[in-house]
Amino acid sequence: MSNEAVQPYQRIVQDYSEKIRQGRLVAGAKLPGIRELSEKYGVAAGTVQRALTELRNTGLIYSHQGRGSFVSDASGKAVQDPTTLAIRALESQVAELSARLEKLEKRRDD
Protein backbone atom coordinates (compact mmCIF):
# COMPACT_ATOMS: atom_id res chain seq x y z
CA MET A 1 0.00 0.00 0.00
CA SER A 2 1.45 3.37 -0.96
CA ASN A 3 1.83 6.12 1.62
CA GLU A 4 -0.91 8.23 0.01
CA ALA A 5 -3.38 5.36 0.41
CA VAL A 6 -2.71 5.15 4.16
CA GLN A 7 -5.14 7.18 6.24
CA PRO A 8 -3.55 9.40 8.92
CA TYR A 9 -4.95 7.30 11.77
CA GLN A 10 -3.54 4.15 10.12
CA ARG A 11 -0.06 5.69 10.07
CA ILE A 12 -0.25 6.15 13.84
CA VAL A 13 -1.56 2.61 14.30
CA GLN A 14 1.23 1.20 12.13
CA ASP A 15 3.93 3.21 13.93
CA TYR A 16 2.81 2.16 17.41
CA SER A 17 2.07 -1.44 16.43
CA GLU A 18 5.61 -1.70 15.09
CA LYS A 19 7.13 -0.10 18.21
CA ILE A 20 5.23 -2.54 20.43
CA ARG A 21 6.03 -5.62 18.35
CA GLN A 22 9.71 -4.68 18.15
CA GLY A 23 9.85 -4.27 21.91
CA ARG A 24 10.66 -0.57 21.79
CA LEU A 25 7.51 -0.08 23.88
CA VAL A 26 7.07 -2.70 26.58
CA ALA A 27 4.05 -3.82 28.60
CA GLY A 28 2.89 -1.05 30.91
CA ALA A 29 4.65 1.73 28.98
CA LYS A 30 2.54 4.87 28.76
CA LEU A 31 1.80 6.27 25.31
CA PRO A 32 1.99 10.02 24.70
CA GLY A 33 -1.25 11.92 25.25
CA ILE A 34 -3.72 12.83 22.53
CA ARG A 35 -2.50 16.41 22.29
CA GLU A 36 1.14 15.33 21.98
CA LEU A 37 0.35 12.70 19.34
CA SER A 38 -1.84 15.19 17.49
CA GLU A 39 1.05 17.66 17.30
CA LYS A 40 3.63 14.98 16.43
CA TYR A 41 1.60 13.63 13.49
CA GLY A 42 0.01 16.93 12.48
CA VAL A 43 -3.53 15.58 12.78
CA ALA A 44 -6.72 16.41 14.66
CA ALA A 45 -7.42 14.95 18.10
CA GLY A 46 -10.24 12.84 16.61
CA THR A 47 -7.75 11.18 14.28
CA VAL A 48 -5.54 10.25 17.24
CA GLN A 49 -8.56 8.94 19.14
CA ARG A 50 -9.47 6.74 16.16
CA ALA A 51 -5.93 5.34 16.10
CA LEU A 52 -6.01 4.63 19.84
CA THR A 53 -9.37 2.89 19.44
CA GLU A 54 -7.89 0.69 16.72
CA LEU A 55 -4.89 -0.16 18.92
CA ARG A 56 -7.26 -1.01 21.80
CA ASN A 57 -9.41 -3.16 19.51
CA THR A 58 -6.39 -5.22 18.51
CA GLY A 59 -5.41 -5.67 22.15
CA LEU A 60 -2.09 -3.85 21.85
CA ILE A 61 -3.01 -1.12 24.32
CA TYR A 62 -5.51 -0.40 27.06
CA SER A 63 -6.71 2.94 28.40
CA HIS A 64 -7.70 4.30 31.78
CA GLN A 65 -9.94 7.37 31.87
CA GLY A 66 -7.90 10.32 33.08
CA ARG A 67 -4.62 8.39 33.22
CA GLY A 68 -3.88 7.66 29.56
CA SER A 69 -3.14 4.71 27.31
CA PHE A 70 -0.67 1.94 28.07
CA VAL A 71 0.91 -1.01 26.25
CA SER A 72 -0.89 -4.25 27.07
CA ASP A 73 0.81 -7.26 28.58
CA ALA A 74 0.75 -10.00 25.92
CA SER A 75 -0.15 -12.52 28.59
CA GLY A 76 -2.79 -10.29 30.17
CA LYS A 77 -6.53 -10.11 29.74
CA ALA A 78 -6.28 -7.32 27.16
CA VAL A 79 -5.40 -9.89 24.52
CA GLN A 80 -8.60 -11.28 23.03
CA ASP A 81 -9.57 -14.57 21.49
CA PRO A 82 -8.62 -15.21 17.83
CA THR A 83 -12.20 -14.89 16.57
CA THR A 84 -12.63 -11.43 18.09
CA LEU A 85 -9.27 -10.33 16.72
CA ALA A 86 -10.21 -11.62 13.26
CA ILE A 87 -13.51 -9.73 13.36
CA ARG A 88 -11.74 -6.55 14.43
CA ALA A 89 -9.20 -6.96 11.62
CA LEU A 90 -12.04 -7.34 9.12
CA GLU A 91 -13.76 -4.25 10.53
CA SER A 92 -10.54 -2.32 10.06
CA GLN A 93 -10.19 -3.54 6.47
CA VAL A 94 -13.79 -2.56 5.69
CA ALA A 95 -13.18 0.92 7.15
CA GLU A 96 -10.02 1.26 5.07
CA LEU A 97 -11.78 0.15 1.88
CA SER A 98 -14.69 2.51 2.58
CA ALA A 99 -12.29 5.43 2.99
CA ARG A 100 -10.50 4.52 -0.24
CA LEU A 101 -13.82 4.23 -2.10
CA GLU A 102 -14.91 7.61 -0.77
CA LYS A 103 -11.63 9.12 -1.97
CA LEU A 104 -12.09 7.60 -5.45
CA GLU A 105 -15.67 8.83 -5.66
CA LYS A 106 -14.56 12.31 -4.67
CA ARG A 107 -11.92 12.31 -7.43
CA ARG A 108 -14.55 11.19 -9.94
CA ASP A 109 -16.90 14.01 -8.92
CA ASP A 110 -14.17 16.68 -9.19
N, C-alpha and C positions, 0 to 999 in steps of 0.2 A: 504494500500500500504506500503510495507516495505521501510526502509530508502534507501536500495541500488537501489530500483526502481525509486526513486525520483531524477530527474535531478538536478544539482546544481542550475540552475536558478529558478527551482520550489521551492527549499528550501528557497530561498530569498523571493520569492513571498508569500509563506506560512507564513514565519516569519512576514513580514510587513503587510500582510492582517490581521493576528491575532492581531498584535499591534494596527492597526487602528480600527478593530471591537471591541476590548476590551477597546478602549478609551485611551490607553497608548500614542497614537499619535493622536492629535486632528486636526481639520480643520485648515489649514494654517501652520502647523508644517513643517519645512524643513527636508527632509531626508538627510542622509550623502551623500557626493559626491561619484562618481564612484570609484575613487582611494581608498577612505576609505572603501567602501563596498567590493571592490575587495580584500583588505588586510584582512578585518574582516572575510570574507568567504573563503579566500584562492583560489579565482577563477580569471579568466582573466576578463579584462574590458568588453569584448564583452558579457560575461555571465551576468554581472551586467546590461548591457544595455538591454539585452533580458528580464531580470526580470522587469526592469523599464517599458519597453514597455508593458509587460503583465499587470502590475499594472495600467498603463494608460488606456489600452484597457478595463479594468473592471471598470474604472471610480473612482478608489480609490485614484489616484494621478493625478497631472497635472505637466507639466514641462515648464519652461521658459528658452530659450536659454541664456546661460551665467549666469543664476541666480541659477539654480538647480531645484530639484523636491520637490513638496509640497503635503501635504494631502489635498484632495478635500473636499469641504463642501458638505455634503450629500444633502442639499437642493439647491446646486448650479447647474450651467449648465453642469458641468463635468459629472454628472450622466446621463446616456443615457437611452433611452427607453428599455423596456423589450426584444423586438425582437433583437435589436442590442446586448444587453448583452448576450442573448441566443446564438446568432451566434458566438460571441467572445468566449464563454465558449466551444462551439463545436470545434472551431478552435484550442483552447488550448488542448482539449482532443485528437484531431487528431494529433497534434504535439507530444504529449506525447506518443501516441500509435506508431507513426512512429519511435520515438527514441527507444522505447522498442523493436520494430521489428528489427531495425538496430542492436541493441545490441545482440538479439537472433541470427540473421544471422551471426554476427561476431563470436559468440561462436561456431556456427555450422561449420564455415570455418576453425577455429583454430585446 
